[in-house]
C-alpha cells in the first residue's frame, strides 16, 4: 500500500485533499496518470497546501459548469437501434462508447466514454437508466432506449410492454389456427 493525496473527489475513496492508502497498481495505473492524485511526500504535501485554495476554486467552478450542463439536458433519453432476436436478446451488446456517441448525436451532450458509468454491457432490448459522471460530484441519469426499430423504441418510450404484446399476438394466431383446424376437421367428417 502506498499513500497518495487526492487532487479531486474519487468515488469510494475520498474527498479532495485527503491522504489515503491505495494499492500501488491502482495509484500507478489510474490515479497518478489521470491527475486524480499525487504521491504523498513532504514536498508534495507542502505544494498541495500552497495550491489548495486555487484547486478548490477550480473544482467549484468545474462543478458549477457540470451542474449547468446537467440542468440543460435533464431527462435526456437516447435511442439505440440494434439487431435482436425474438426474445429481445441483442446480437452483441451496447457499450459505453455507443451511449456516448448517442448522447452526442441525439442530445447534444458531449461526454467521454469513461464518463459513462455502465456496470455491465446492455445485452437486451428495453429502457435502461445509465449514470453519466459530468464531474466527480455531479452524476446525471440518462435513459437508454435499446430497440430493434424506431417504431419499437417509440412503443417502449410510451410504456408499452412489447413482450406481452408479442405473446398475446402469438396466442391469437394459435387460437385462429386451432379454430381453422377444427373447421377442417368437422368439414372432413361430413
ABEGO torsion letter per residue (X at the ends): XBBBBBABBBBGAEBBGBBBBBBAAAAAAAAAAAGABBBBBAAAAAAAAAAAAAAAAAAAAAAAAAAAAAAAABGBBBBBBBBBBAAGBBBEBBBAAAAAAAAAAAAGBBBBAAABBBABBBABBEBBBBBBBABAABBBBBBBBBBABAAAAAAAAAGBBAAAAAAAAAAAAAAAAAAAAAAAAAAAAX
